[in-house]
């Protein structure tokens, strides 16, 4: 408490700081130059960071990239907001803020003030709703109405241009003034009905000084309608040669953009399919023991410690542990392995997995948001909402894009009025409206987030979770992938293969070592225990036991001092090691891990341990080589043993005899030698290396600590998923680059055409209707291209 107060009081501008330990709050009185950011930095430096909270908002009304920037700036401007990331494709805003400085209500008001409706997701367990499906239904109704009203205008006006006979017949049959009145009435209904959304959102955004895509559509269609209305009711106000009407342009623009939004809503809905599939894996109800009876309850009412009854074919409701019964459970959603896993008393079961033909009871250990399935959904959501470094360029462009387009439209109209041919006013209007309509930043805003959503969602279905969105971009550029050996390239379940006696009775020595190793959590300890158990040995009593990190352990068994470990331990304890040399050499040649044993200071036993290589490890290395990636292996084994395994697998670079705390230094050395490094591990001692690597990849069957430190999680134990993760990263980033090229190239090429660049040479002027169609299709193209990522397959 005192340290926190001193840190705050030492900040320039702070006059008083009081810390309440009971409530874990600090009340600070300060003046400039102190500010909240500076106080937070002082707390971070003192080692007591300010508590932050995170909330995700569903934001309605965002239509283009400029909307994203507007919402982000509104949130970032609030004091205490540490980070705000808005995703146009998912229509979400993820906000991290200082607890006590801001709250959900103030954040909601800030979003509303910027012109958008927002609702906070208070229940992370609620199944994601496909709002895009509902939106698509509403848009479809609007589109049908707009199309029905627009079709007569379009057929007569555009058909007349294509078929002169139709034009002459219509002009002879229907008086021009009457036809213009009909067009006026039909277009009025289109703009006031289905097209009203463009004006209700676009005009306020224009008045706030932050015009968006709706403003462009409102100005474009509104200008065409207003000009045509003047010509219809007050023709004398317009020069004789310019008395043309453009009602069809106004109506068709609205109809085509509604068509684009309808297609876009359907495509956006498919981008979130992965989350909905994951949510659909949840059980809805479960049979729970309560007051001596078994009753059916919604999973929301299940508590930790409840005993649940599972029938054949049912989904497991929560994470737990089997109490009785036997069965096989389909865990493909977690591991990707199609073969059901045998479950018996004491086995862990996971929510969302499917029971086979047996019946079991199990106790609830994790419920609600704590289950593995809920955590997977949360990880995928966070990755899908992430903003990659490549997005920064888009953000900079779109911040100024709409105002620049409006300025270009004004400049276009001005140039046509000065140098354009007769009828000058008509040409200027068509060009100005075409620029406004065709230059929409929708495609730019959708280019990156749609690919991220589809790519990370598909990756989750393949058993690869990108916990941090920027890992999706970073993984594609790695030059070397370093694997921790045990539990990653190997199965992580070592077995005793050799027992070489140097001094004493073999069974007695093995029993003493097994008794001492019973005090250890190391996988090698379990292997030695299993070997003693297989021989039916009685384990003696252990008086003392102490682990020596990175070396082994010291113990006292039946009055004898025992050292168990590697050569470093023997050297450290001044044990004569000559007797160990021959068996060590033999085991190293076979790629076995040696465990040395000394009793009362005398070399007594050498145990050979072999951890079988995973069946897919060799294929994984070959696949990485085929993709131009170098492979390194980090191991605590002796160099000879490590190099034997490396030769067998075709590994390029080996780091052997590495202490747990030295793995992070190895990562740093690899970065200096090769460049960007990804590290793959599964244990607690891998966490520092995972954190220090450019991309940390954790095997999902490993420890929670390793998973928390990683950027990418492989849900199964197969190292081949690393290749799948690399492929997903590369193909998703290629997809993003394609989308961005299209979005920028489209605007760069067509804005000059809309402005009339082709008119002097070819006499061609782009119709605003064609501009509206092209603009709508640009967004649909980007979304369709992103949806191709749904076809990604596992590497093998």
C-alpha positions in Angstrom: 0.0 0.0 0.0 2.8 2.4 0.9 4.6 1.6 -2.3 1.6 2.5 -4.4 1.0 5.8 -2.5 4.7 6.8 -2.9 4.5 6.0 -6.6 1.4 8.1 -7.1 2.6 11.0 -4.8 5.9 11.2 -6.6 4.1 11.9 -9.9 4.4 15.6 -10.8 1.1 17.3 -10.3 -0.3 15.0 -7.7 -1.2 16.7 -4.5 -2.5 13.8 -2.6 -3.0 10.0 -3.0 -4.8 7.7 -0.6 -4.8 4.0 -1.0 -7.5 1.8 0.5 -6.3 -1.8 0.9 -9.7 -3.2 1.8 -11.4 -1.9 -1.3 -8.2 -2.1 -3.4 -8.8 1.5 -4.7 -6.7 4.7 -4.8 -8.1 8.2 -4.6 -5.9 10.7 -6.2 -6.1 14.5 -6.3 -4.0 16.0 -9.1 -3.6 19.0 -11.4 -1.8 19.4 -14.8 0.7 18.1 -15.9 -0.5 14.9 -14.2 -3.2 13.0 -16.0 -4.8 9.5 -15.8 -2.4 8.0 -18.3 0.6 9.2 -16.3 -0.9 7.8 -13.1 -1.5 4.5 -14.7 2.1 4.4 -16.0 3.3 5.1 -12.4 1.3 2.2 -11.1 2.7 -0.1 -13.8 6.2 1.0 -13.0 5.6 0.3 -9.3 4.4 -3.2 -10.1 0.8 -2.6 -9.2 -1.1 -2.1 -12.5 -4.5 -0.4 -12.4 -7.3 -2.8 -12.8 -8.8 -2.9 -16.2 -12.0 -4.4 -17.5 -13.1 -5.5 -21.0 -16.4 -5.3 -22.7 -17.6 -6.2 -26.2 -20.4 -4.1 -27.8 -22.6 -5.1 -30.7 -22.7 -1.9 -32.8 -25.5 -1.3 -35.3 -25.4 1.1 -38.2 -21.8 0.9 -39.3 -21.6 0.7 -43.0 -18.0 1.6 -44.1 -14.5 2.0 -42.9 -15.0 5.6 -41.9 -17.6 4.5 -39.4 -15.0 2.2 -37.8 -12.6 5.1 -37.3 -15.4 7.4 -36.0 -16.4 4.9 -33.3 -12.8 4.1 -32.3 -11.9 7.8 -32.0 -15.0 8.4 -29.9 -14.1 5.6 -27.5 -10.3 6.4 -27.4 -11.1 10.0 -26.6 -12.6 9.0 -23.2 -10.3 9.2 -20.2 -9.4 5.8 -18.9 -9.9 3.9 -22.2 -6.7 1.9 -22.8 -7.7 0.2 -26.0 -10.6 0.2 -28.5 -10.8 -2.0 -31.5 -13.8 -1.9 -33.9 -14.6 -4.7 -36.4 -16.8 -3.7 -39.3 -17.3 -7.3 -40.5 -18.4 -8.5 -37.0 -20.0 -5.2 -36.2 -18.4 -5.3 -32.7 -16.3 -3.0 -30.6 -13.9 -4.4 -28.0 -13.0 -1.9 -25.3 -10.5 -2.2 -22.5 -10.9 0.5 -19.9 -9.9 1.4 -16.3 -12.4 0.2 -13.8 -13.8 3.1 -11.9 -12.8 5.7 -14.5 -15.3 4.6 -17.1 -18.2 2.2 -17.1 -20.4 0.4 -19.7 -23.0 3.1 -19.6 -20.6 5.9 -20.4 -19.0 3.9 -23.2 -22.4 3.2 -24.7 -23.3 6.9 -24.6 -20.0 7.7 -26.4 -20.8 5.3 -29.2 -24.3 6.7 -29.5 -23.0 10.2 -29.6 -20.9 9.2 -32.6 -24.1 8.2 -34.4 -24.4 4.4 -33.8 -26.5 2.2 -31.6 -24.6 -0.1 -29.2 -25.5 -2.9 -26.8 -23.0 -4.4 -24.4 -22.6 -8.1 -24.3 -23.1 -8.7 -20.6 -23.4 -12.5 -20.8 -20.4 -14.1 -22.5 -22.2 -17.4 -22.4 -25.1 -16.3 -24.5 -25.1 -18.1 -27.9 -24.0 -15.7 -30.7 -27.1 -14.6 -32.5 -26.9 -14.3 -36.3 -28.1 -10.7 -36.4 -27.0 -10.6 -40.0 -29.8 -13.1 -40.9 -32.4 -10.8 -39.3 -30.8 -7.8 -41.0 -30.8 -9.6 -44.4 -34.6 -10.3 -44.0 -35.3 -6.7 -43.4 -33.1 -5.6 -46.3 -34.7 -8.1 -48.5 -38.2 -6.6 -47.8 -36.8 -3.1 -48.5 -35.1 -4.3 -51.7 -38.2 -6.0 -53.0 -40.3 -2.8 -52.5 -37.6 -0.6 -54.0 -37.1 -2.8 -57.0 -40.9 -3.0 -57.6 -41.2 0.8 -57.6 -38.0 1.3 -59.6 -38.6 -1.3 -62.3 -41.1 0.7 -64.3 -38.9 3.8 -64.4 -35.8 1.7 -65.3 -37.5 -0.3 -68.1 -39.0 2.8 -69.8 -36.0 5.1 -69.4 -33.2 2.6 -70.0 -35.2 0.4 -72.4 -36.0 3.5 -74.4 -32.2 4.2 -74.9 -31.6 0.6 -76.0 -34.7 0.2 -78.1 -35.6 3.5 -80.0 -38.9 2.1 -81.1 -40.0 1.6 -77.5 -39.0 5.2 -76.7 -41.0 6.6 -79.6 -44.1 4.5 -78.8 -44.0 5.6 -75.2 -43.6 9.3 -76.0 -46.5 9.1 -78.4 -48.7 7.3 -75.9 -48.0 9.0 -72.6 -47.6 12.8 -72.3 -44.1 13.8 -71.1 -45.4 15.9 -68.1 -47.5 13.0 -66.9 -44.6 10.5 -67.1 -42.4 12.8 -65.2 -45.0 13.2 -62.5 -45.3 9.3 -62.2 -41.5 9.1 -62.0 -41.5 11.8 -59.3 -44.1 9.9 -57.3 -42.4 6.5 -57.6 -39.0 7.9 -56.7 -40.4 9.8 -53.7 -41.7 6.5 -52.3 -38.4 4.8 -52.9 -36.4 7.5 -51.2 -38.8 8.1 -48.3 -39.4 4.4 -47.8 -36.7 1.8 -48.5 -34.1 4.6 -49.0 -35.0 6.6 -45.9 -32.1 4.9 -43.9 -29.5 6.6 -46.1 -30.9 10.1 -45.3 -31.7 9.4 -41.6 -28.1 8.3 -41.0 -26.2 10.2 -43.7 -27.5 13.7 -43.1 -26.8 13.7 -39.3 -23.3 12.4 -39.9 -22.8 15.2 -42.4 -24.0 17.8 -39.9 -21.7 16.3 -37.3 -18.8 16.9 -39.6 -18.1 13.2 -40.0 -19.7 12.1 -43.2 -19.9 8.4 -44.0 -21.1 6.2 -46.8 -24.7 7.0 -46.1 -24.0 10.6 -46.6 -22.5 9.9 -50.0 -25.5 8.0 -51.1 -27.9 10.6 -49.6 -26.1 13.4 -51.4 -25.8 11.6 -54.7 -29.4 10.3 -54.9 -30.7 13.4 -53.2 -29.0 15.7 -55.8 -30.3 13.7 -58.7 -33.8 13.8 -57.2 -33.7 17.5 -56.3 -32.5 18.5 -59.8 -35.2 16.3 -61.5 -37.9 17.8 -59.2 -36.9 21.3 -60.2 -37.0 20.4 -63.9 -40.4 18.8 -63.4 -42.2 21.6 -61.5 -40.1 24.7 -62.4 -38.5 24.0 -65.8 -38.0 27.7 -66.4 -35.4 27.7 -63.6 -33.1 25.5 -65.7 -31.6 26.3 -69.1 -33.5 24.8 -72.1 -30.7 22.3 -73.0 -30.4 21.0 -69.5 -34.1 20.2 -68.8 -33.5 16.5 -68.4 -34.7 14.4 -65.4 -32.7 11.8 -63.5 -35.3 10.2 -61.4 -34.2 6.8 -62.6 -30.7 7.5 -61.4 -31.9 8.4 -57.9 -34.2 5.3 -57.7 -31.8 2.8 -59.2 -28.9 4.1 -57.0 -30.9 3.3 -53.9 -32.1 0.0 -55.2 -28.6 -1.2 -56.2 -27.1 -0.2 -53.0 -29.8 -2.0 -51.1 -29.1 -5.0 -53.2 -25.4 -4.8 -52.3 -26.2 -4.5 -48.6 -28.5 -7.5 -48.8 -25.8 -9.6 -50.4 -23.3 -8.2 -47.9 -25.4 -9.0 -44.9 -25.8 -12.6 -46.1 -22.1 -12.9 -46.7 -21.2 -11.3 -43.3 -23.5 -13.8 -41.7 -21.5 -16.6 -43.1 -18.2 -15.1 -41.9 -19.4 -15.7 -38.3 -20.5 -19.3 -38.9 -17.6 -20.8 -36.9 -18.7 -19.0 -33.7 -22.2 -20.2 -34.1 -21.1 -23.8 -34.8 -19.0 -23.7 -31.6 -21.9 -22.3 -29.6 -24.2 -25.0 -31.1 -22.0 -27.6 -29.5 -23.3 -26.7 -26.1 -25.8 -28.9 -24.4 -29.0 -27.1 -23.4 -30.0 -29.3 -20.5 -28.5 -32.0 -18.2 -29.7 -34.6 -15.7 -28.5 -33.5 -12.3 -28.7 -35.1 -8.8 -30.6 -32.7 -6.5 -32.0 -33.7 -3.1 -31.6 -37.4 -3.8 -33.4 -37.3 -7.1 -32.2 -36.9 -10.7 -33.9 -34.0 -12.4 -33.4 -32.2 -15.8 -32.0 -28.7 -15.5 -30.8 -26.0 -17.9 -27.0 -25.9 -18.0 -27.1 -22.3 -16.6 -28.3 -23.8 -13.3 -25.5 -26.3 -12.9 -23.0 -25.5 -10.1 -19.5 -26.7 -9.4 -19.8 -29.9 -7.4 -23.1 -31.1 -8.9 -23.2 -34.8 -9.9 -24.6 -35.3 -13.4 -25.9 -38.4 -15.1 -24.9 -39.0 -18.7 -26.9 -41.3 -21.0 -25.6 -42.8 -24.3 -25.4 -40.3 -27.2 -25.8 -37.2 -25.0 -23.6 -34.2 -25.0 -21.5 -33.5 -21.9 -22.9 -30.4 -20.3 -19.9 -29.0 -18.3 -16.3 -29.8 -17.7 -15.9 -32.5 -15.0 -14.5 -35.8 -13.9 -16.0 -39.2 -14.2 -17.3 -40.7 -10.9 -18.6 -44.0 -12.2 -19.3 -45.9 -15.4 -17.3 -46.4 -18.6 -17.8 -45.2 -22.1 -16.1 -43.7 -25.2 -16.4 -40.0 -25.9 -16.1 -38.2 -29.2 -13.7 -35.4 -28.5 -13.0 -34.4 -32.2 -14.2 -30.8 -31.5 -11.2 -30.4 -29.1 -8.5 -32.7 -30.5 -9.5 -33.1 -34.1 -9.0 -36.8 -33.6 -11.9 -38.9 -35.0 -11.3 -41.9 -32.7 -13.5 -41.7 -29.5 -11.5 -41.6 -26.3 -12.1 -44.2 -23.6 -13.4 -42.8 -20.3 -13.5 -44.4 -16.9 -13.5 -43.4 -13.2 -11.2 -40.4 -12.7 -11.0 -39.4 -16.4 -11.7 -35.8 -17.4 -14.7 -34.9 -19.6 -15.2 -31.8 -21.6 -18.4 -29.8 -22.3 -19.7 -30.1 -25.8 -18.1 -33.5 -26.5 -20.5 -36.4 -27.3 -20.9 -39.6 -25.2 -20.8 -43.0 -26.9 -22.8 -46.0 -25.9 -22.0 -46.2 -22.2 -23.6 -44.5 -19.2 -21.6 -42.5 -16.7 -21.9 -40.1 -13.8 -19.5 -37.2 -13.5 -18.9 -34.3 -11.1 -19.0 -30.7 -12.4 -15.6 -29.0 -12.1 -16.0 -26.0 -14.4 -19.3 -24.4 -15.5 -20.5 -21.5 -17.5 -17.7 -19.2 -18.8 -15.0 -21.4 -17.2 -15.6 -24.4 -19.4 -13.0 -25.2 -22.2 -15.7 -24.7 -24.9 -16.6 -21.3 -23.5 -12.9 -20.3 -23.4 -12.5 -21.5 -27.0 -15.4 -19.4 -28.1 -14.0 -16.4 -26.2 -10.5 -16.9 -27.8 -12.0 -17.1 -31.3 -14.1 -14.0 -30.7 -11.1 -12.0 -29.5 -9.0 -13.1 -32.4 -11.8 -12.3 -34.9 -12.1 -8.8 -33.4 -8.4 -8.1 -33.5 -6.8 -5.4 -35.6 -3.7 -6.5 -37.5 -0.8 -4.2 -38.1 -1.7 -4.2 -41.8 -5.0 -2.5 -40.9 -3.2 0.7 -39.8 -2.7 1.8 -43.5 -6.4 1.3 -44.1 -7.3 3.3 -41.0 -5.2 6.3 -42.1 -6.7 6.3 -45.6 -10.3 5.9 -44.5 -10.1 8.7 -41.9 -9.9 11.2 -44.7 -11.5 9.3 -47.5 -15.1 10.5 -47.4 -14.3 14.2 -47.0 -11.8 13.9 -49.8 -14.4 12.3 -52.0 -16.9 15.0 -51.3 -14.2 17.6 -52.2 -13.5 15.7 -55.4 -17.2 15.7 -56.3 -17.3 19.5 -55.8 -14.2 19.9 -57.8 -15.6 17.7 -60.6 -18.8 19.7 -60.8 -16.8 23.0 -60.9 -14.6 21.8 -63.7 -17.5 20.6 -65.8 -19.3 23.9 -65.2 -16.3 25.8 -66.5 -15.1 23.6 -69.4 -17.8 21.1 -70.1 -19.9 20.9 -73.2 -23.6 21.7 -73.4 -25.8 20.9 -71.6 -23.2 21.9 -69.0 -25.4 21.7 -65.9 -26.6 18.2 -66.8 -23.1 16.9 -67.5 -21.8 18.4 -64.2 -24.6 16.8 -62.2 -24.1 13.4 -63.7 -20.3 13.5 -63.0 -20.6 14.8 -59.5 -23.2 12.2 -58.5 -21.2 9.4 -60.1 -18.1 10.4 -58.0 -20.1 10.5 -54.8 -21.7 7.1 -55.5 -18.8 5.1 -56.8 -16.2 6.1 -54.2 -17.4 4.1 -51.3 -14.9 3.0 -48.6 -17.0 -0.1 -47.8 -14.7 -2.5 -49.5 -11.7 -1.0 -47.8 -13.3 -1.4 -44.4 -14.3 -5.0 -45.0 -11.0 -6.2 -46.6 -9.2 -7.1 -43.5 -11.8 -8.0 -40.8 -13.8 -10.4 -43.0 -10.7 -12.4 -43.9 -9.7 -12.5 -40.2 -13.1 -13.7 -39.2 -13.3 -16.4 -41.8 -9.6 -17.5 -41.4 -9.6 -17.7 -37.6 -13.0 -19.3 -37.5 -12.0 -22.0 -40.0 -8.7 -22.5 -38.1 -10.7 -23.1 -34.9 -12.7 -25.8 -36.7 -9.4 -27.4 -37.7 -8.2 -27.3 -34.1 -6.0 -24.2 -34.2 -6.9 -21.2 -32.0 -5.3 -17.9 -32.7 -5.5 -16.4 -29.1 -4.0 -13.1 -30.3 -5.1 -11.7 -33.7 -1.7 -10.2 -34.6 -0.2 -13.7 -34.5 -2.2 -14.4 -37.6 0.0 -11.8 -39.4 3.2 -12.6 -37.5 3.2 -16.4 -38.1 3.4 -16.0 -41.9 6.7 -14.3 -41.6 8.6 -16.7 -39.3 11.9 -18.0 -40.6 12.4 -20.8 -38.1 10.1 -22.9 -35.9 11.7 -24.2 -32.7 10.1 -27.2 -31.0 10.5 -28.3 -27.4 11.2 -32.0 -27.7 9.3 -33.6 -24.8 5.6 -33.7 -25.2 5.7 -31.9 -28.5 7.8 -33.9 -31.0 7.6 -36.8 -28.6 4.5 -38.3 -27.0 5.4 -37.0 -23.5 5.0 -40.4 -21.9 8.6 -41.7 -21.5 9.3 -45.4 -20.7 12.3 -47.1 -19.2 14.1 -49.0 -21.9 17.5 -49.8 -20.2 18.7 -50.5 -16.6 22.5 -50.7 -16.3 23.8 -51.6 -12.9 27.2 -50.3 -11.9 27.2 -51.1 -8.2 24.6 -53.0 -6.1 21.4 -55.0 -6.6 19.3 -54.0 -9.6 15.8 -54.4 -8.1 16.8 -52.8 -4.8 18.3 -49.8 -6.6 15.4 -49.4 -8.9 12.9 -49.6 -6.0 14.9 -46.8 -4.1 15.0 -44.6 -7.2 11.2 -45.1 -7.8 10.4 -44.3 -4.2 12.4 -41.0 -4.4 10.9 -40.1 -7.8 7.4 -40.6 -6.4 8.0 -37.1 -4.8 8.5 -35.6 -8.3 6.1 -34.3 -10.9 8.4 -35.0 -13.9 7.2 -37.4 -16.6 10.5 -39.3 -16.3 9.6 -40.0 -12.6 6.3 -41.6 -13.8 8.3 -43.8 -16.2 10.5 -45.1 -13.4 7.6 -45.7 -11.1 5.8 -47.7 -13.9 9.0 -49.8 -14.4 9.2 -50.6 -10.7 5.5 -51.4 -10.6 5.9 -53.7 -13.6 8.5 -55.7 -11.6 6.3 -55.8 -8.6 8.8 -54.0 -6.4 8.0 -52.7 -2.9 8.9 -49.1 -2.6 10.9 -48.2 0.6 10.2 -45.2 2.8 11.8 -41.9 1.7 13.1 -39.7 4.6 14.0 -36.6 2.6 13.6 -35.6 -1.0 14.5 -32.3 -2.7 14.4 -31.3 -6.4 17.4 -29.6 -7.9 16.0 -27.5 -10.8 17.4 -28.5 -14.2 19.6 -31.2 -12.6 17.5 -33.8 -10.9 16.9 -34.6 -7.2 18.6 -35.5 -3.9 16.9 -37.9 -1.5 17.5 -40.0 1.6 16.1 -43.5 1.3 16.5 -46.1 4.1 19.4 -44.1 5.5 21.2 -43.8 2.1 21.9 -40.6 0.3 20.8 -40.9 -3.3 21.5 -38.5 -6.2 19.2 -39.0 -9.3 19.7 -36.8 -12.3 22.0 -35.8 -15.2 25.8 -35.4 -15.5 25.5 -31.8 -14.3 24.2 -33.0 -11.0 27.0 -35.5 -10.5 29.7 -33.0 -11.3 28.1 -30.4 -9.0 28.1 -33.0 -6.1 31.7 -34.0 -6.9 30.8 -37.6 -7.9 33.5 -39.5 -9.9 31.9 -39.9 -13.3 34.2 -42.2 -15.1 32.0 -45.2 -14.5 29.1 -43.4 -16.2 30.9 -42.8 -19.5 30.5 -46.1 -21.3 26.7 -46.6 -20.6 26.1 -42.9 -21.3 27.8 -43.3 -24.7 25.8 -46.4 -25.6 22.4 -44.8 -24.6 23.3 -41.5 -26.5 23.9 -43.4 -29.7 20.4 -44.9 -29.5 18.8 -41.5 -28.7 17.9 -42.5 -25.2 17.8 -40.1 -22.3 20.1 -41.3 -19.4 19.2 -40.9 -15.7 22.3 -41.3 -13.5 22.1 -42.6 -10.0 24.7 -42.4 -7.2 24.3 -44.0 -3.8 26.4 -42.6 -0.9 28.6 -40.8 -3.4 29.3 -43.9 -5.6 28.0 -44.3 -9.2 25.4 -47.1 -8.9 22.9 -47.2 -11.8 22.2 -45.8 -15.2 18.6 -45.9 -16.4 17.8 -45.4 -20.1 14.6 -43.5 -20.9 12.9 -43.3 -24.3 10.1 -41.0 -25.1 8.6 -42.3 -28.4 8.5 -39.8 -31.2 5.0 -38.9 -32.3 3.9 -40.6 -35.5 3.4 -37.3 -37.4 6.6 -35.5 -36.2 8.7 -36.5 -39.3 5.9 -35.5 -41.7 5.6 -32.2 -39.8 9.3 -31.4 -40.3 9.2 -32.4 -43.9 6.1 -30.2 -44.5 7.8 -27.2 -42.9 10.9 -27.7 -45.0 8.7 -27.8 -48.1 7.3 -24.4 -47.1 10.8 -22.9 -46.7 10.9 -23.0 -42.9 14.0 -24.1 -40.9 13.3 -26.3 -37.9 15.1 -26.2 -34.5 14.7 -28.5 -31.5 15.3 -27.5 -27.9 16.0 -30.3 -25.4 17.3 -30.9 -22.0 18.8 -34.2 -23.2 22.5 -34.8 -23.7 23.7 -33.5 -27.0 24.3 -37.1 -28.4 20.8 -38.1 -27.5 19.2 -35.0 -28.9 21.3 -35.2 -32.1 20.2 -38.8 -32.6 16.5 -37.8 -32.6 17.3 -34.7 -34.8 19.0 -36.9 -37.4 16.0 -39.3 -37.4 13.5 -36.4 -37.9 15.6 -34.3 -40.2 15.9 -31.3 -37.9 18.2 -28.4 -39.0 19.4 -27.0 -35.7 19.7 -28.6 -32.2 20.0 -27.0 -28.8 20.7 -29.7 -26.2 21.3 -29.8 -22.4 19.2 -26.7 -22.1 18.0 -25.8 -18.6 14.3 -24.8 -18.3 15.2 -21.1 -17.6 17.5 -21.1 -20.6 14.9 -21.7 -23.2 14.0 -18.0 -23.5 17.7 -17.3 -24.2 17.8 -19.9 -26.9 14.8 -18.2 -28.5 16.7 -14.9 -28.4 19.8 -16.5 -30.0 17.7 -18.1 -32.7 16.1 -14.7 -33.5 19.6 -13.2 -33.9 20.7 -16.0 -36.2 17.6 -16.6 -38.3 15.1 -13.8 -37.8 11.5 -14.2 -36.7 11.0 -17.3 -34.5 8.0 -19.4 -33.5 8.4 -21.6 -30.5 6.2 -24.7 -29.9 5.9 -26.1 -26.4 3.6 -27.6 -23.9 5.0 -27.4 -20.4 5.2 -24.8 -17.5 8.9 -24.4 -18.2 8.1 -23.5 -21.8 6.1 -20.3 -20.8 9.1 -17.9 -20.9 10.1 -19.1 -24.3 6.6 -19.0 -25.6 6.3 -15.4 -24.4 9.6 -14.2 -25.8 9.2 -15.8 -29.3 7.7 -13.7 -32.1 4.9 -16.3 -32.1 4.3 -18.7 -29.2 2.5 -21.9 -30.1 1.2 -24.1 -27.3 0.1 -27.7 -27.6 -3.4 -27.7 -26.2 -2.9 -30.9 -24.3 -0.2 -29.1 -22.2 -0.5 -26.9 -19.1 -2.7 -23.9 -18.6 0.4 -21.7 -17.9 1.8 -22.6 -21.4 -1.5 -21.9 -23.1 -1.8 -18.5 -21.4 1.6 -17.5 -22.5 1.0 -18.5 -26.1 -0.3 -16.6 -29.1 -1.6 -19.8 -30.9 -3.0 -22.9 -29.3 -3.1 -26.3 -31.0 -6.1 -28.0 -29.5 -4.9 -31.6 -30.1 -1.5 -33.0 -29.4 -0.5 -33.4 -33.0 2.5 -31.2 -34.0 1.2 -31.4 -37.6 -1.3 -28.7 -36.6 1.7 -26.3 -36.7 1.7 -26.7 -40.4 -2.0 -26.1 -40.6 -1.6 -22.9 -38.5 1.2 -21.7 -40.8 -1.0 -22.4 -43.9 -4.0 -20.6 -42.4 -1.8 -17.6 -41.6 -0.2 -17.4 -45.1 -3.5 -18.0 -47.0 -5.4 -15.5 -44.8 -2.8 -12.8 -45.2 -2.7 -13.5 -49.0 -6.5 -13.1 -49.0 -6.3 -9.8 -47.1 -3.7 -8.5 -49.6 -6.0 -9.5 -52.5 -8.9 -7.7 -50.8 -6.9 -4.5 -50.1 -5.6 -4.4 -53.7 -9.1 -4.7 -55.1 -10.5 -2.1 -52.7 -7.8 0.5 -53.4 -7.4 -0.3 -57.1 -11.2 -0.1 -57.6 -11.3 3.4 -56.2 -8.1 4.5 -57.9 -9.3 3.4 -61.3 -13.0 4.3 -61.2 -13.1 7.7 -59.5 -11.3 9.4 -62.4 -13.7 7.6 -64.8 -16.7 8.8 -62.8 -15.3 12.3 -62.8 -15.2 12.2 -66.7 -11.6 11.4 -67.5 -12.7 9.3 -70.6 -15.1 12.0 -71.9 -12.6 14.2 -73.8 -11.1 11.2 -75.8 -14.1 8.8 -76.1 -17.2 10.8 -75.3 -18.0 8.3 -72.4 -19.5 9.5 -69.2 -20.1 7.0 -66.4 -23.8 6.7 -65.4 -24.4 7.1 -61.6 -26.5 3.9 -61.9 -23.5 1.9 -63.1 -21.4 3.6 -60.4 -23.9 2.3 -57.8 -23.8 -1.2 -59.2 -20.0 -1.2 -59.2 -19.8 0.1 -55.7 -22.2 -2.5 -54.4 -20.4 -5.3 -56.2 -17.0 -4.2 -54.8 -18.1 -5.0 -51.3 -19.7 -8.3 -52.4 -16.4 -9.2 -54.2 -14.3 -8.6 -51.1 -16.7 -10.7 -48.9 -16.9 -13.5 -51.4 -13.1 -13.6 -51.7 -12.8 -13.8 -47.9 -15.4 -16.6 -47.8 -13.1 -18.8 -50.0 -11.1 -19.3 -46.8 -13.9 -21.5 -45.5 -12.4 -24.1 -47.9 -9.1 -24.3 -45.9 -8.1 -27.9 -45.1 -5.7 -29.4 -42.5 -2.2 -29.8 -43.7 -2.4 -33.6 -43.4 
